[in-house]
Amino acid sequence: MKNRLLLTIVCLGLVLACGPKNVSATPASGGAAPDPAASAKLVKANNEFGLSLFRQLFSAKPEENIFVSPTSIALALDMTWNGALGETRQAMADVLGLGELTLDDVSRAGSALLAALQSADPKVKLEVANSLWVRQGFALAKAFTDRNRQFFAAEVTNLDFASPKAVDRINGWVANKTHDKIKSIISELMPEEVLVLINAVYFKGTWTKEFDKKRTMERDFYGTLDAVKKHPMMSQDDDFRYYEGEGMQVARLPYGDGRLGLLVFLPAQGTGMADFVSSFSAENVGRWVDSLRYKEGEIVLPKFKLEYDKSLAAVLKQMGMGRAFAEGADFSGMLSKPGTLPFYISDVLHKTFVEVNEEGTEAAAVTAVKMVATAMPGETQKFAMVCDHPFVYAIHDEQTGSVLFIGALMEPKL
C-alpha cells in the first residue's frame, strides 16, 4: 500500500478584499510588522482569486444558492503553499495571485490581516483559530510548523489517528470554534493519513439598527425559471450607504459600530444572474463599494438560512492549479526529511453556513485541503430596494475593504 498524507485545512470565514484601506494590525503572534506593500498585494491577490472562484462556481450551477468564504479558501491554500516547492509552488502562486511575494511576505501579511479582522468591532463576534493535528510518530518540518505557530497562532497536537476517538476530537474542535454551526469536516482517518491542518473563523453580527419583526411579512419572491414563492420578507427605512447605476442597486446594512456590514447587490428586474455575477471583478466590486453614499430609503430583504457544501478540486484544476493535484507535485517543504514522502492534493472541500434575520447575521465556513502521497451621489428622493428576486450579498469590513463571505441567493430558504 502506498504511503499517504492527508492535510485537512479548515478555514472558517476569512476575507475577500475589494480595495484595502488599512491592513496594519500587529501580526497575530507578534514578530516583525509586515511590509504595507506586501499586505496590499496579498489583499489584492485574495480578492482576485476569490472573485474568480465565486464566478466559476456560480457558472457551474447558476440555478443554485451559493455561499463561500473566498479568502478563507485562499488563506488555506496559502498555508499549503508554504510547504510547496518548485513548479508546484509556482503553479499555486499563479492561481492565488501571489506574484513575487515571498514566503515571509505572505506569512506576515496574512498574520496582520487575521489580527485586523479579529479586532474589527467589539460589538461583533469575529473569532479566528488555527490548529495542526499530526499523527503520532510522523515528523513535519520544524520550519513549517514553526511558521504556522508564529504567524497563524496554530495549536499543534500529536494525535493517535488509529484511536476511534480521533475523528471526534478533531470534529469537536471544529464544532467548538464554529459554535456548532459546522459540526464536522472529516468522517474518517485512514491509516495513510498523517496531518489535519485547520483554520476556523466564526462571524456573528447584530444589525446597528435591527429590523422590526412586526414589519416582516409574506411576500412574493421571484426565483429562477419564473418560480414564485411566498417568503418572509423584512423591511426597514433608514439612511443607508447606497449606490444605483449600471443596472443594479447596492446597499450596505451595518453591524455593531458600523465597520462591518452586509452588502446587497440587486440586479434590475429581468437581468440574468449569469451576466450579473460575471461582472463581479475586483475592480468593479471596489468601485461599487467606493460609490456608496448615504441616502434615505427602504430596503426589503428576505430572511434566509442555508448551508453550502462543495468539492473545489475540479474548479481549482480549471483555474490552473492542476500541478498540485497530480503525482509529481512537490510539497516536500512540509517534511522533516524532504523527498522521503512525496504527496499531492487529492481534494479541497468547502462547507459554509449563513443565517440572516431581523437581529443580524451569523456565518461560518470550512475549507478542507486533502493531500495524499504518490500519489455616484444619490438622488434627493427616497429609494426603494425590494430584494424579491435573486441577488448577490457579502459581509464587508469597511476598514480593510475586505469581504468576509460572498454568496448568490437564488431562492431563500429557512
N, C-alpha and C positions, 0 to 999 in steps of 0.2 A: 504494500500500500504506500502511495506517495505521501511524503510529509505535507501538511497543510498548515497555513496560518490564517486565522480569521481575525481581522481587525474590524471591530464594530465601533464606529464613531457616531455618537448620538448628539446632535446639535439642536437644541431647543430654542428657536426663535431669536436669531441674531439679526443682522442688518443687511438691507439692500439700500445703498446710499444713492441719493439723487442730487448731488451738489453739496459737498461737505462745507460746513461753515466753521466748525471748531472741534477738532478731534485731538485735544491736547491734554487729556487727563493723565494722571500718573498711571504707569503701567500696572496691571493687576497684581503683580508680585514684586513691584519695585524695580530696581535696576535703572539703567540709563534711559532718559526720555527719548522717544522716537524722533526721527527726523521729520519735521512737519511736511516736507515734500513727499516723503515716503508714505506718511499717513494719508495724505490726499490721494496719492496714487493707488493705495490699497482700497480706499473707499470707492474710487472710480472703477477699479477693477471689479470689486464686488458688485457694483451697480451694473456694469456691462454684462458680466456673466449672469447675474440673477435675472435681469430682464430678458436676456436671450433664452435662458432656460424656461422662464414663465411663458414666453411666446410659443416656444416649441411644444411644451406640454399642453397648452391650450389648443394649438392647431391639431394635435393628435386626437383629442376628444372634445371638440368645440361645443358639444351639447351638454357637457357635464360640468358640475361645480368643480372649481379647483381652488386650493388654498395652500400656499407654500411659504416657506421661510427661505428665500433665495440665498442670503448670505450666510445663513445657518449652514446651508449645504456648501457654500464657498469656503467658509472657515473650516468645516470638517475636512474638506479636500485640501485646504492649505496645510492643515496639520499632517495629513497623509503625505503631502508633497515634501514636507520636512525630511522624510525618510527616503525620498526618491533620488536617484542619481541618473546621470547620462541622458539618453534620449527620452527616457520615461519622465524625468523631471522637466525637460523642455516641452514635451507634449502636454503635460498637465499645466505648465505655466502659460502656454499659448492659449488654452481654453479658459483658464482662470484669469487671463489678462494681466499676469504679474510682470510681464515685460522684463526689465532689467533689475527688478527688485531682488535684493539678496535675501538669504535666509534670515539674517538679523533684521533687515528692514521689515519683512513680513511678520516676524515674531513680535518685535517691539511695537509696530503699528497695530497689530491685532490685539495685543495686550492693552494698549492705550484705548482702543475702541471699546473693548469689553468694559474697562473701568469707567469710561464716559457714559456708557449705557446704564450701568448699574447705579450710577448716581444721578440719573436723569431727573427724577421728580420724587420728593418724599411722599407724595400722595398717591403714587403709582407703584405697584409691586412689580419689579423687574429683577429677576434673580438669575444669576449665571453660575453654573457649576461644571467642573470637568473631572473626569476620572479615567484611570487606566487600570484594567483588570488583567493580570498576567498569570498564565498557567504556572503553577509551582514547578520549578526546575528549568524554566525557559528564561534565557537571559537576553534582554533587549540591550541595545547600545546605550551606554550611560549618557552620552551626549543627547540622544533622542529623548530619553525620559527626563533628563535634567532640563531640557528646553521646555518641555511641556509643564514641568513643575514651576519653572521660573516665570515663564511668560503667560501661561494659561492657568496657573494655580491648580494644577491637576493633582488629585489624590492618586497614588499608585498603590495597588493592592495585589499581593500574590494570593492566588485562589486555587483551591483544588477543583479543577474543572470536571474531574470524574465524580465528584460528590453530587448526589441528586438535589442538593440544596443550592448548588452554584448558580443555576439559571434563576432561581427565585431571588437569590441575593442581588444579582445584577439588575433584574427587573424591578426589584423592590427599591433599589437606588433610583432608577428612572421614575418610578411612580411617585416616590417621595419628592424628587426635585421638580416634578411637573404637577404636584398637588393632585395626584391621581387622575389627571386628565389623559395621560398616556400611561397605561399600566404595564406595558411590556414592549420590548424591542426584539428579543430573541426567544425562540421556542426550545432550542436545544443547543448543547455544546458537544460537537463531535470530537473524537479522540485526537484528530489532527489540528484542532483549533487551539491557538495559544494566546490570543490577545483580543480584548474588547476595550476600545477607546471611546469614551463617552463625553460629549459636551451637551449640557442642558441649559435652556433658558426658559423662564416662565414669565408671562405677562398678564397682569390684571389691572385694568384702569377703570376708574369711575368717571363718568362724564363730569366736566366742570359744571354744567347745568344738565341735570337729569331730565329725561323725558317724563312727562306727566302720564302715568298709567291710565288715567281717565280719558285721555285723548287717543289711546290705542284702540283701533277698531279694524274689523274685517274689511278689506278692500280687494279689488281685483289686481292680480299680478299677472302680467302678460309674458309668459316664458317662451321657450323655443318651440318651433313648429306650431305657432299660433295657439299654444296651450294657455288657457286662462284658469286661474285657481284663486279661491278666496284665501287670504292670508292676513294674520295680524300685522298691521302697519302702524308704527309710531309716528308722531308728528310733533314739531317744535318750531316756535317763532323766536327769532333772535337776530343779533348781528353776527353773521358768520364770515369767516375768511372765504371768499367766493370768487370764482372766475367763470366767465361764459364766453365761448368762442370755439371756432374750429369744429362746429357740430357737436358740442358737448357742454355740460355743466360740471364744474368741480367745486366741492365744498369741503371744509375742514371742521370737524367736530372735536373740540379739545377735551383732554382728560386732565384731571387734577389741576395743577398750577398752569397748565397750558402748553408746556414744552412738547408733550406728546399728544398726538391727535389722530383721529381717523379721517383719512382722505377718501372721498367718494367721487368717482369719475363716472358720470351718467351720460351715455351717448344719446343723441337726439332719437326720438321715436322713429323706428324704421331703419336705423343704421345697423348694419350687420356687425355682430360682435367680432367676427373673424377679422374684418378690416380694422375695427376699433382697437382690438388687442395688438394687432400688428404694428400700430403706431406707437406702442409703448417702448420707445428708445430711451436711453439715458438722457440724451439731450432734450427730448420732448418732455419727459417727466420733470426734469429740473426746471424747465421753462414754465410749465404749467404751475408748479408749486410757487415759483417766484412771482407769478402773475396774480396770486391770490390777494384780494383786497377786502376790507370789511364792508359788508353790505347787509341791509336788513332784508329778511325774507323768511320763508317757511321751508323746512325740509321734512319730507315724508319718507321714512326708511323702514323696511321690513325687519321684524325680529327674525333671527335665524340662528341655528346651531348646526354645525356639520363637522364631520371627520373626513380626512383625506389620507389615502394610503397608496403609495406608488413606488414601483421599482424604477430607478433612474438610469440603470445601466445602458439601456438602448439609446436614450436621448443623449447621454454623455458621450457615447461612442460616435453618434452622428455629429456631435459638436467638435469632434476631433481628439477625444481622449482615449481612443481605442488602444493605443500602445500600453496604457496602464492596465488594460483588461485582458492582455494576451500573454501567453507563455513567452518568456524572454524579457518581461518587464523587470526593471531594476529598482527594487526597494531595499537594497542592502544597507542603506544608511540607517535602517531601523535595527540592524542586527549587531550583536556584540562581536561576531566573527563574520564580517562581510564576505558574501559569496558562498557561505555554507548552506543557506536555505533560501534559494530564490523563490519568489512568490509574486502574485499579481492580484488585482482587484477582481472579484467574481461578481459582485453586485453592490449597488448603492440603494438602500431602502429609505423611504421618507414617509413619516406619519405626521399629521397635523390635527389640531382641534381648534375650533373657534366658536364662540357664542357672543352674539350681540343682542342686548335687550335694553330696557328703559334705564337701568342703572349704569351700564357701561359695557366693557368688552373683556373677555377672557380668552387667551390664546396660548397654544403650545405647539411645538413641532419637534420631531425626532428624525434625524438622518443617520442611517447606519451604512457604513462602508465595509463590506466583507472582502477579505483578502485570502487567497488560497495559494499554496505553494505550487510549483510547477508540477506546475500549473499556473389782462388790461383793466383801468378803473371801472367800477360798475356804474350802471345807470342809476338815476335817483329813485326810480320806482322800485318797489319791493320785488324780489324774485320768488318764484315758486319752483322747488326742485322735488318732483314726485318720483321716487325710485320704484316705479311699478313695472319695470322691465329690466332685463339683465344689465349689470353694471360691474365695474372693477372697483375694488376697495383696498386700502392699505393702511397699516398702522405706522405712523410717521413721527420721527423725532426732529423737532424744529432746529435744535442746536447743531447737531451733526449733519442734518439733511438726510438722515437715514430712514429707511422704511423697514420696520421690524418684520412685517408679514405683508403678503400681497395675494389677492385672490380675485376670481371672477365668479359672481353669483348668477347662475343661470336659472335656478329655481330655489326659492327659500324653503327651508325645512326647519322643523322644531323637534 
